[in-house]
Amino acid sequence: MKETPKNEKADLAADSGLTYAAAGVDIDAQDRTTRRIRDLARTTFSPEVLTDIGLFGGLFAPKWRDYTEPVLVSSVDGVGTKLKVAFMMDKHDTVGLDIVNHCINDILAQGAAPLFFMDYLAMGKHREDVAVDLIRGMTAGCRQAGCALLGGEMAELPEFYQPGEYDLAGMIVGMVDRPRIVDGSTIRPGDVLLGLGSDGLHTNGYSLARKLIFEVEGLTADDFVEALGCTVGEELLRPHRSYAGPVLSLMKQMTVKGIAHITGGGMSDNIPRILPEGTSAHIRLGSWPVSPIFRLLEKIGRIEAKELFRTFNMGVGMVLVVAPEEAEQARRILEREGERVYRVGEIAVGERDVCFA
């Protein structure tokens, strides 16, 4: 068979009129979306933001003078299989809020206030309405926390994702003064553990929750469950709660020795991350109300307590460690800020683990 010369191949490609859009990537649609989300992102801008949405990079000039020894704190995360519920319900603004609040809580665990957030959104086929809803949720979270949505990336990857699906990740940068970094190093036996109430599953444990609810129990997203007081879909899409405002306010008034964001791994795996050698956390079961969704999951799957507390937050989204003489004042401050606060346990002598009793 005679081989077609390279220049003839090029001519054939040109004659065929192939375009990037024909290959499944619609640049014009992404440009339209960028114009729409630019106005949303601008609602989060502060004087520290030096660039607009759409440039190659975002510029941010922190107020360095407000810190004696400024330290940047960063984190990257995703929403996980909670996205599957968003796909199922075709509702996307809440998971946009989820990714922001999850990242904010992660850097809050070291005492940092958020400065700016950036996102990565990848779709098999670009959907402008979905992208705008996601950004709407992100901007709501950023505005609430005083954090700028500095920019991001929208990728269209044909044949990479199933129709109607996408992936979402976020990156946040915050700042804390070096002397005020919260690292758990001053935690001592006798210190008090304060739990802050969660709003459902937040963004963890969804692979197990979806299996139990949809496969084992045979429920649908539209089914109303009396024990939950809402539909399954509404419960599973409750946004991940941000604790930034109340906790940052508390840290201006007293010392917080340790902060654990209760995410994947639950209390069992996350509290030990902040404990110094020679200490353990003793959690008193029954000292806070367990959210109905967790009781439902426990009932459906006949799940053992150990597995429950290592998979789900069980109604506590963040744990703070404070000195015993300051525990009551800390509770009052946090409650004035709108938090549900529970004295869930104490620090004891031990080997960096969590004991439930």
C-alpha positions in Angstrom: 0.0 0.0 0.0 1.4 3.4 -1.0 2.0 5.7 1.9 0.5 9.2 1.8 3.2 11.9 1.9 3.2 14.0 5.1 2.2 17.2 3.3 -0.7 15.4 1.7 -1.8 14.1 5.1 -1.8 17.7 6.4 -3.9 18.8 3.4 -6.4 16.0 4.1 -6.7 17.0 7.8 -7.3 20.6 6.7 -9.9 19.6 4.1 -11.8 17.6 6.7 -12.4 20.7 8.8 -11.5 19.1 12.1 -11.7 21.4 15.1 -11.1 21.2 18.8 -14.8 21.3 19.3 -15.2 18.3 16.9 -12.8 16.4 19.2 -15.1 17.2 22.1 -13.6 20.4 23.6 -15.8 23.5 23.3 -13.5 26.4 24.0 -16.3 28.9 23.2 -18.5 27.4 25.9 -15.7 27.7 28.4 -15.1 31.3 27.5 -18.8 32.1 28.0 -18.7 30.4 31.4 -15.6 32.3 32.4 -17.3 35.6 31.7 -20.2 34.6 33.9 -18.2 33.3 36.8 -15.9 36.4 36.7 -18.6 38.5 38.3 -19.3 35.9 40.9 -15.6 35.7 41.9 -15.3 39.4 42.0 -17.7 39.5 44.9 -15.0 37.8 47.0 -12.2 40.2 46.1 -10.5 42.4 48.7 -7.9 45.1 48.2 -5.2 42.4 48.5 -6.3 40.8 45.2 -4.3 42.4 42.4 -5.5 40.4 39.4 -8.8 39.5 37.7 -10.2 36.1 36.8 -8.8 34.8 33.5 -5.1 35.6 33.7 -2.3 32.9 33.9 -1.9 33.3 37.6 -3.6 35.1 40.5 -1.8 37.8 42.5 -2.4 38.4 46.2 -0.6 40.9 48.4 -1.2 39.9 52.1 -1.2 42.5 54.8 2.2 41.4 56.1 2.4 44.3 58.5 -0.5 42.7 60.5 1.8 39.8 61.5 5.1 39.7 63.5 6.3 36.4 61.9 3.8 35.5 59.1 3.6 31.9 58.2 1.7 30.6 55.1 -0.5 27.5 55.6 -1.9 25.6 52.6 -4.1 22.6 51.9 -5.5 20.7 49.0 -8.6 18.5 49.0 -11.6 17.2 47.2 -15.3 16.4 47.8 -15.0 12.6 47.3 -18.0 10.5 46.3 -20.4 13.0 47.7 -20.2 14.2 44.1 -22.2 11.1 43.1 -25.2 12.5 45.1 -24.8 15.8 43.3 -24.9 14.1 40.0 -27.9 12.0 41.0 -29.9 15.2 42.0 -28.4 17.5 39.4 -27.7 20.0 42.2 -24.2 21.4 42.4 -24.0 24.6 44.4 -23.8 22.8 47.8 -20.7 20.8 46.8 -19.1 24.0 45.7 -19.6 25.3 49.2 -18.3 21.9 50.6 -14.9 22.1 48.9 -14.3 25.7 50.3 -15.4 24.9 53.8 -13.5 21.6 54.0 -10.2 23.4 53.0 -10.9 26.3 55.4 -11.3 23.9 58.3 -8.1 22.1 57.4 -5.9 25.1 57.7 -7.9 26.4 60.7 -6.7 23.3 62.5 -3.3 25.1 62.7 -4.7 28.4 63.6 -4.6 30.0 60.1 -7.1 32.5 58.7 -7.9 31.9 55.0 -6.4 34.3 52.4 -7.4 32.9 49.0 -8.9 29.8 47.4 -8.4 28.2 44.0 -10.3 25.4 42.3 -9.9 22.7 39.7 -13.0 21.5 37.8 -12.8 18.8 35.2 -15.7 17.6 33.1 -16.1 15.1 30.3 -18.4 17.6 28.5 -18.6 21.2 29.6 -21.9 22.3 31.1 -22.1 26.0 31.7 -25.0 25.7 34.2 -23.2 23.2 36.4 -19.9 25.2 36.4 -21.8 28.4 37.4 -23.6 26.6 40.2 -20.4 25.2 41.5 -18.7 28.6 41.5 -21.8 30.1 43.1 -21.3 27.8 46.0 -17.6 28.5 46.2 -18.1 32.2 46.3 -20.7 31.9 49.0 -18.2 30.0 51.2 -15.3 32.4 50.4 -17.4 35.5 51.2 -18.5 34.0 54.5 -14.9 33.3 55.5 -13.5 36.6 54.1 -11.4 34.6 51.6 -10.8 35.5 48.0 -11.7 33.2 45.1 -8.5 34.0 43.3 -8.8 31.8 40.2 -8.9 28.2 39.0 -9.0 25.8 36.1 -11.8 24.4 34.0 -10.8 21.4 32.0 -12.9 19.6 29.4 -11.7 16.0 29.1 -13.8 14.0 26.5 -14.2 10.3 27.2 -12.4 10.7 30.6 -15.5 11.1 32.7 -18.9 9.5 32.4 -21.7 11.7 30.9 -22.9 14.2 33.5 -20.0 13.6 35.8 -17.0 15.8 36.9 -14.3 16.0 39.4 -13.7 18.9 41.8 -10.7 19.9 43.9 -9.6 22.9 45.8 -6.5 24.6 47.1 -6.4 27.1 49.9 -3.7 29.4 51.4 -4.0 31.0 54.8 -1.7 32.8 57.2 -0.9 32.6 60.9 1.6 34.3 63.1 4.4 31.9 64.1 3.9 32.3 67.8 0.1 31.6 67.4 0.5 28.3 65.4 -1.8 25.6 66.9 0.3 22.4 66.8 -0.8 20.5 69.9 2.6 20.7 71.5 1.2 22.3 74.8 -1.5 19.7 75.3 -1.3 18.1 78.7 -3.3 15.5 80.7 -6.4 17.2 82.2 -7.1 19.5 79.3 -10.7 19.5 78.0 -12.0 18.4 74.6 -14.8 20.6 73.2 -16.7 19.2 70.3 -18.4 21.5 67.7 -21.6 20.1 66.2 -21.5 19.0 62.5 -24.2 19.3 59.9 -24.5 15.7 58.9 -21.8 13.7 57.0 -20.0 16.8 55.8 -17.7 15.3 53.0 -16.6 12.0 54.4 -17.9 8.4 54.6 -20.1 8.7 51.4 -18.9 5.5 49.8 -20.3 3.5 52.7 -23.3 5.8 53.2 -24.4 5.5 49.6 -24.0 1.8 49.6 -26.1 1.4 52.7 -28.8 3.8 51.7 -29.2 3.2 48.0 -28.1 -0.5 47.6 -28.8 -2.1 51.0 -32.0 -0.2 52.0 -33.1 0.5 48.4 -34.0 4.2 49.0 -33.8 6.8 46.3 -32.6 10.4 46.6 -36.3 11.6 46.5 -37.5 9.4 49.3 -38.7 11.3 52.4 -37.4 9.7 55.6 -39.3 10.6 58.8 -36.3 10.1 61.1 -34.3 12.6 59.0 -37.2 15.1 58.5 -36.2 15.5 54.9 -35.5 13.6 51.7 -32.4 11.4 51.4 -30.9 13.7 48.8 -31.4 16.8 51.0 -29.8 15.1 53.9 -26.8 13.8 51.9 -26.2 17.2 50.3 -26.1 19.2 53.6 -23.0 21.4 53.2 -19.8 20.9 55.1 -19.9 23.3 58.0 -17.1 26.0 58.3 -15.9 26.8 61.8 -13.6 29.6 60.8 -15.5 32.6 62.2 -16.2 31.3 65.7 -12.9 29.6 66.2 -10.8 32.5 65.0 -12.8 34.7 67.3 -12.1 32.4 70.2 -8.4 32.4 69.5 -8.3 36.1 69.7 -9.5 35.8 73.3 -7.7 32.8 74.6 -5.2 30.0 73.9 -6.5 27.0 72.0 -4.0 24.2 72.4 -5.1 21.9 69.7 -7.7 21.7 66.9 -8.7 18.5 65.1 -10.9 18.6 61.9 -13.0 15.5 62.1 -13.0 14.3 58.5 -12.0 10.9 57.0 -11.1 8.6 59.8 -13.5 10.2 62.3 -12.4 11.0 65.8 -10.4 7.8 66.0 -7.8 8.8 63.4 -8.0 12.6 63.5 -7.6 13.5 67.2 -4.3 11.5 67.5 -2.8 13.7 64.8 -2.6 16.6 67.3 -1.6 14.7 70.4 1.9 15.0 71.8 3.7 11.9 73.0 2.5 10.5 76.3 -1.1 11.7 75.9 -4.4 10.2 74.8 -7.9 11.4 74.3 -10.8 10.0 76.4 -14.2 10.5 74.7 -17.4 10.2 76.7 -20.1 8.6 74.6 -23.4 10.2 75.1 -22.0 13.7 75.9 -23.3 15.1 72.6 -26.4 14.3 70.4 -25.6 12.0 67.5 -27.2 13.2 64.3 -30.1 11.1 63.0 -28.3 10.2 59.8 -25.7 8.3 61.7 -28.3 6.3 63.7 -30.0 5.5 60.4 -26.8 4.2 58.8 -26.0 2.3 62.0 -29.4 0.6 61.8 -29.3 -0.2 58.1 -25.8 -1.7 58.2 -25.7 -3.0 61.8 -22.3 -1.3 62.0 -20.1 -1.7 65.0 -19.3 1.4 67.1 -15.6 1.2 66.2 -16.3 1.3 62.5 -18.8 4.1 62.9 -16.4 6.4 64.8 -13.6 5.7 62.3 -15.7 6.4 59.2 -18.1 9.2 60.2 -17.9 12.4 62.2 -20.9 11.1 64.3 -22.2 14.7 64.9 -18.9 16.4 65.8 -17.1 18.2 63.0 -14.3 19.8 65.0 -12.6 19.1 68.3 -10.8 21.9 70.3 -8.4 21.3 73.2 -8.4 24.0 75.9 -7.1 24.3 79.4 -9.7 23.0 82.0 -9.9 26.5 83.7 -10.9 28.1 80.4 -13.3 25.4 79.1 -16.5 27.1 80.3 -15.5 30.5 79.0 -14.6 29.0 75.6 -18.0 27.3 75.5 -19.8 30.6 76.1 -17.8 32.4 73.5 -18.4 29.8 70.8 -22.1 29.6 71.6 -22.4 33.3 71.3 -20.9 32.9 67.8 -23.7 30.4 66.9 -21.9 27.1 67.5 -23.3 24.0 69.2 -20.6 23.1 71.8 -20.2 19.9 73.8 -17.7 18.9 76.4 -16.9 15.5 74.9 -13.9 14.4 76.9 -10.5 15.0 78.4 -6.8 14.5 77.7 -5.2 11.7 79.8 -1.9 9.9 80.0 -1.5 7.4 77.2 0.0 6.6 73.8 -1.6 9.0 71.3 -4.8 7.2 70.8 -8.5 7.7 71.4 -10.5 5.8 74.0 -14.3 5.8 74.0 -16.2 5.1 77.2 
